[in-house]
Amino acid sequence: MPRPRKNDPTSLIKPLLADFARQVASEVERLTLQRVRHALDGAVNGIGARGLAPRARRQTVLCYYPGCKNVAAPRFGMFCAAQHKGLSVTEKERYRKQHAARRK
């Protein structure tokens, strides 16, 4: 076993580090409990964990083809992927104009 040094600072530093570690642990515990309480209170009140009300879902857009009840796909110019994605460009433009006129 090595001989202790004359000016060994460990006897001074160890109590300081232990006290600091206790303070940090108690502060972390306090903040964690505070966050958990806030999240639980929000869940009871209908507010999410982020503190915001849940977002409303976006309304589904139907295919622009008259009478079609399928969901529109932006990839196909707002026509359904099931049946009307293969329409010609002129037909799609005509149905888009009809759709815009109905929406006004």
N, C-alpha and C positions, 0 to 999 in steps of 0.2 A: 504494500500500500504506500503511495507516495506521501511524502511529508507535506503538511499544509504550508502554504506560503504565508509570509508575514503580513503582506498587504492584500490578502484574499478578499475580494469584494462580494463573494457569493453570500456571505452571512448578512450583508446589507441588502443585496438585490433580491434574494428569494422572498422575503416578506413583502417587498414592494410588488413583485410580480404576482404573488398569490392574491394580494388585495386587489390589484388591477384586474386579474382574471375573474374574481368574484363580482366586481362591479360590472364588468362587461357581460358576464353571464346573466346577472339580474336584470340589466337593461334589455338584453335580447329577449329574455323571458317576458318582461313587461310589454315590450312592443309586439311580440308574437300574440300574447293574450289579447291585446288591444285590437289587433287585426282580425283575430278569430271572432271576437265579440262583434266587431263591426260587420263582418261577413254574415254572421248568424242573424244579427238584427236586420240586415238588408234582405236576407232570405225570408224572414218572417213578414217584412213589409212589402215584399214583391219586387225588391230592387236586387239586381245581380251583385256579384262579388266586386265588380269594378266600381260600384256606386252609381250605376246608371240603370234606368229602366230598360228592359229588354226591347230590342229593336223590332219594329213591325216587319213582317216578311213582305218582300216585293210582290206586287200583284202579277199573276201570270198573264202573259200576252198570248192571245189566240192567233192562229194563222190568218193572214189577210185575205185568203181565198173566201169568197162569199159562201156562207153556210158551213164552213169547216170549223170543227170544235177542237182540233188538235192544238197542241202548244206550239207557238212560233219559235223558230230557230234563227237568231241573228246571223248565223253563219250562212243561211240560205235566203237572206233578204227578208226575214220575218215571215217566211212561209214554212209550213210544217215539213219535217224531214221524212215523214211517212209517205206523203202522197204528192205534195205540190212543189217540191224543191226543183223538179226538172222542168218547170214552165219556162217558156221563152222570155227573154228580157222585156219584149214589148208587152206581153201579157202581164208580167209582174208589175211593170210600171202602171198599166191600166188599173190593176187591182189595188195598187198602193194609192192611186189617186181616188178611187172609190172609197177606200178606207179613210183617207184624210177628209173626204167630203162628209162621210157619216159621223166623224168625230167632232165636226164643227157645229 
